[in-house]
Amino acid sequence: MKKVYGIDLDGVTFRFKRGLGLHIEDVLGIPFREEEITHYYWHECVDGLSKEDFNRCFHEFGEGGGYRDLDPLPGSIEGIKKILAEGHEVRFITSRPKYAYRDTVECLVEHGLDTNTYLHFAEGDKSVYIKRYNVDVFIDDSPYTIPEIVSNTRAQIYCMDHLFNRHLDDNDDEWFRRVYNWDEFLKEEGINV
């Protein structure tokens, strides 16, 4: 049976933490240590990083082409291509700022992913797009987005594990399923790894 997969970009497909973290290190001199990112809003957990500096660096990174040059998470590009090869539809649904659209398209094309009708920049609630395009399965990493999607859609939700989302309770199988890498996600979905 053909499914529609909704896939987030940052933290699910691409290594956003690393890209932004290295930018902050270059600009502010604050060493990037991924294990310190225990909150979604980094200024709440990184010593010496103010909310103002975080927001400034976030936008400088994006406006300076940072989204174009992000490295993929291990297995993500290959996994997406396997989903497509099995005849499923993939829709990237992201909360990136609109100014990142061109860089996002260039990055996806560089990695061999068709984006013509499948890239959506959500302005706010991603569940609107999930319902509009009848998404069957959605994978995200945001501790704020996941509860919203669970409450507002019927899609099967997966949470890509990160330190900042471990407080979400995944003991109830109807809530969402936590996965730790792309191979695990594909196996859960019955897609050949």
C-alpha positions as CSV (number, residue, x, y, z in Angstrom):
1,M,0.0,0.0,0.0
2,K,1.4,3.4,-1.0
3,K,1.9,5.8,1.9
4,V,2.6,9.5,2.1
5,Y,5.6,10.2,4.3
6,G,6.1,13.6,5.9
7,I,9.7,14.2,6.9
8,D,11.2,17.1,8.8
9,L,14.5,18.4,7.7
10,D,16.6,19.7,10.6
11,G,17.5,17.1,13.1
12,V,15.8,14.3,11.1
13,T,17.3,14.6,7.6
14,F,20.2,17.1,8.2
15,R,22.7,17.7,11.0
16,F,21.4,21.2,11.9
17,K,22.8,21.2,15.4
18,R,26.3,20.6,14.1
19,G,25.9,23.3,11.4
20,L,24.5,26.0,13.7
21,G,26.8,24.9,16.6
22,L,29.9,25.4,14.5
23,H,28.7,28.8,13.4
24,I,28.1,29.9,17.0
25,E,31.6,28.6,17.9
26,D,33.1,30.7,15.0
27,V,31.1,33.8,15.8
28,L,31.0,33.8,19.6
29,G,33.9,31.6,20.5
30,I,31.6,29.3,22.5
31,P,32.7,25.7,22.0
32,F,30.1,23.5,20.3
33,R,29.5,20.3,22.3
34,E,26.5,18.4,21.0
35,E,26.0,16.7,24.4
36,E,25.2,20.2,25.9
37,I,22.1,20.6,23.7
38,T,19.6,19.3,26.1
39,H,17.0,22.0,25.4
40,Y,15.3,22.9,22.1
41,Y,16.2,26.5,22.8
42,W,20.0,26.4,23.2
43,H,20.3,29.5,25.2
44,E,18.6,27.6,28.0
45,C,21.4,25.1,28.3
46,V,24.6,26.4,26.7
47,D,26.8,28.4,29.1
48,G,27.5,31.9,27.9
49,L,24.9,31.8,25.1
50,S,22.2,34.5,25.6
51,K,18.8,34.4,23.9
52,E,19.7,37.5,21.9
53,D,23.0,35.9,20.7
54,F,21.3,32.6,19.9
55,N,18.6,34.3,17.8
56,R,21.2,36.6,16.0
57,C,23.4,33.6,15.2
58,F,20.4,31.5,14.1
59,H,19.4,34.1,11.5
60,E,23.0,34.9,10.4
61,F,23.6,31.2,9.8
62,G,20.4,30.8,7.7
63,E,20.7,34.0,5.8
64,G,24.4,33.2,5.1
65,G,23.7,30.0,3.3
66,G,23.9,27.6,6.3
67,Y,20.9,25.5,5.2
68,R,22.5,24.8,1.9
69,D,25.6,23.3,3.3
70,L,24.3,21.0,6.1
71,D,25.5,17.5,6.2
72,P,22.9,14.7,6.1
73,L,22.3,12.5,9.2
74,P,23.7,9.1,8.6
75,G,21.4,7.0,6.5
76,S,18.9,9.8,5.9
77,I,19.4,10.4,2.2
78,E,19.7,6.7,1.4
79,G,16.6,6.0,3.6
80,I,14.5,8.6,1.8
81,K,15.6,7.2,-1.6
82,K,14.5,3.7,-0.4
83,I,11.1,5.1,0.6
84,L,10.7,6.6,-2.8
85,A,12.0,3.5,-4.6
86,E,9.2,1.4,-2.9
87,G,6.6,3.7,-4.5
88,H,5.8,5.9,-1.6
89,E,5.4,9.7,-1.6
90,V,7.7,11.9,0.4
91,R,6.8,15.4,1.5
92,F,9.3,17.5,3.4
93,I,7.5,19.6,5.9
94,T,9.8,22.1,7.7
95,S,9.6,25.1,10.0
96,R,12.6,26.7,8.4
97,P,12.4,30.5,7.8
98,K,11.1,31.4,4.3
99,Y,14.5,33.0,3.5
100,A,16.0,29.5,3.5
101,Y,13.8,28.2,0.7
102,R,16.4,28.5,-2.2
103,D,19.2,27.1,-0.1
104,T,16.9,24.2,1.0
105,V,16.0,23.4,-2.6
106,E,19.7,23.5,-3.7
107,C,20.7,21.2,-0.8
108,L,18.0,18.6,-1.6
109,V,18.8,18.6,-5.3
110,E,22.5,18.3,-4.5
111,H,21.6,15.1,-2.6
112,G,19.5,13.8,-5.4
113,L,16.1,14.4,-3.9
114,D,13.2,15.7,-6.0
115,T,11.6,18.8,-4.4
116,N,9.3,20.2,-7.0
117,T,6.0,19.3,-5.4
118,Y,7.2,17.9,-2.1
119,L,8.7,20.8,-0.1
120,H,6.5,22.7,2.3
121,F,7.6,25.5,4.6
122,A,5.1,25.4,7.5
123,E,4.3,28.7,9.0
124,G,3.3,27.5,12.4
125,D,1.3,24.3,12.7
126,K,2.7,21.4,10.7
127,S,-0.5,19.4,11.3
128,V,-2.2,21.7,8.7
129,Y,0.1,20.3,6.0
130,I,-0.1,16.7,7.3
131,K,-3.9,16.8,7.0
132,R,-3.9,18.7,3.7
133,Y,-1.7,16.1,2.0
134,N,-3.1,13.1,3.8
135,V,0.3,12.2,5.4
136,D,0.2,8.7,6.8
137,V,3.6,8.8,8.6
138,F,5.5,11.8,10.0
139,I,8.9,11.9,11.5
140,D,10.1,15.0,13.5
141,D,12.4,15.8,16.4
142,S,10.8,18.8,17.9
143,P,9.4,18.4,21.5
144,Y,6.9,21.2,20.6
145,T,5.8,19.9,17.2
146,I,5.2,16.2,18.1
147,P,2.5,16.8,20.7
148,E,0.7,19.2,18.3
149,I,0.7,16.7,15.5
150,V,-0.4,13.9,17.7
151,S,-3.3,16.0,18.9
152,N,-4.4,17.3,15.5
153,T,-3.8,14.4,13.0
154,R,-4.2,10.7,12.6
155,A,-0.7,10.2,11.2
156,Q,1.7,7.7,12.7
157,I,4.3,9.8,14.4
158,Y,7.9,9.0,14.9
159,C,10.3,11.0,17.1
160,M,14.0,11.1,16.0
161,D,15.8,10.9,19.3
162,H,17.8,13.8,20.6
163,L,18.8,14.9,24.1
164,F,16.4,17.8,23.9
165,N,13.3,15.6,23.3
166,R,13.9,12.8,25.7
167,H,11.5,14.3,28.2
168,L,8.6,13.3,25.9
169,D,6.9,10.2,27.1
170,D,6.9,7.5,24.5
171,N,5.6,4.7,26.7
172,D,2.1,4.9,25.1
173,D,2.4,3.3,21.6
174,E,-0.5,5.4,20.4
175,W,1.4,8.6,21.3
176,F,4.5,8.2,19.0
177,R,7.4,5.9,18.4
178,R,10.9,7.0,19.3
179,V,13.6,5.9,16.8
180,Y,17.4,6.4,17.2
181,N,18.5,6.3,13.6
182,W,17.2,6.0,10.0
183,D,17.7,2.2,9.9
184,E,15.5,1.8,12.9
185,F,12.8,4.1,11.3
186,L,12.9,2.1,8.1
187,K,12.6,-1.2,9.9
188,E,9.7,0.0,11.9
189,E,8.0,0.9,8.6
190,G,8.8,-2.4,7.0
191,I,11.1,-0.8,4.3
192,N,14.1,-2.9,3.3
193,V,17.3,-1.7,4.9
